[in-house]
Amino acid sequence: MLNEQEVRELVGQLKDPFLHKSLAETDGISEVSINVEKEHVSVKLALAKVNTAEQLPFQMKVVDILKGAGANSVGIRFEELSQEVLDKFRGTATESEAQDILSPLSDVEFISIASGKGGVGKSTVSVNIAVALARLGKKVGLIDADIYGFSVPDMMGVTQMPIVRGERIIPVERLGVKVISMGFFVEDNAPVVWRGPMLGKALDQFFRDVEWGDLDYLFLDLPPGTGDIALDIHQMLPTSKEIIVTTPHPTAAFVAARAGAMALQTDHELLGVIENMSWFESETTGEREFVFGKGGGTRLAEELRTDLIGQIPLGQPDWNEEDFAPSVYAEDHPIGQIYTEIANRILDKTKK
């Protein structure tokens, strides 16, 4: 029958599914008890996260390894690792994971588009910057990482679906931009009701399993706010640069500051702030009406110590029924020209 030292050695080889460090390294074996008469082994294990989709397959590994070594039955309890241990290991694990996921994209410039709240036009900005850079001759990809509020395919007028070849997903190319979105993988605009770990795996697939090919830029349209998904992406992409989108309204700018603070706390470089819906210009008089107030973008840029790289007025693209993309501004449209200016500023800041 197994003794305590043998149990600790066997289980200690297994890796925490989130930290990717062995339980021996994380000191994740809290208790071991053995009933020799019943050949029963009971263990209490500490993981970075509990009650997740990853816990069950990990539990099965523990059972298999102990029964394979002679135990007749196995009991397992779980608890979370202390914050001190998490802080010690999380940084190195994140770096290792990121290198693994991003190795095929090592020469790509990642740019995340973030906002503090929904409704400020973040996805519209993401789409139009990506298209503007493609028009300037750059090879561009766009991940619709707003998992619960995916909208990029509709905004760009995408009617095709990605192709799956073997284990690789071929993104849809539209207006010179390669696109992948959760919207491609749900039926009839159904709501996404997945739990966090499942969503994390979907995002992981967008990096690991999509055949992006040769890219200069890969944009991520992030979920609004500073929730778990946005945090996961920040940790997954330690080298990403970031643009914060706000409106001129003081409250929108105040909330957007949180997204900027998250970027700075995760060591992301801020490329700048874009103020959307800055004014409405009358076609009749040419006068500007500041519907949502003034100055929010400027104040936000000053607070985050970065640049205001663009102000975009309220307006609608000119729709073309033959090549329908309802949120994309034509290159010669006045707002399309503003996006071209923003794209050139991004080129200057990234030296691509």
Buried (B, 14 or more C-beta within 10 A) or exposed (E): BBEBEBBBBBBBEBBBBBBBBBBBBBEBBBEBEBBEEEBBBBBBBBBBBBEBBBBEEBBEBBBEBBBEBEBEEBEBEBEEBEEEBBEBBBEEBBEEBBEEBBEEBEEBBBBBBBBBBBEBBBBBBBBBBBBBBBBBEBBBBBBBBBBBBBBBBBBBBBEEEBEEEEEEBBBBBBBBBBBBBBBBBBEEEEEBEBEBBEBBEBBBBBBBEBBBEEBBBBBBBBBBBBEEBBEBBBBBBBEBBBBBBBBBBBBBBBBBBBBBBBBBEBEBBBBBBBBBBBBBBEEEEEEEEEBBBBBBBBBBBEBBEBBBBBBBBBBEBEEEEEEEBEBBBBEEBEBBBBBBEBBBBBBEBBEB
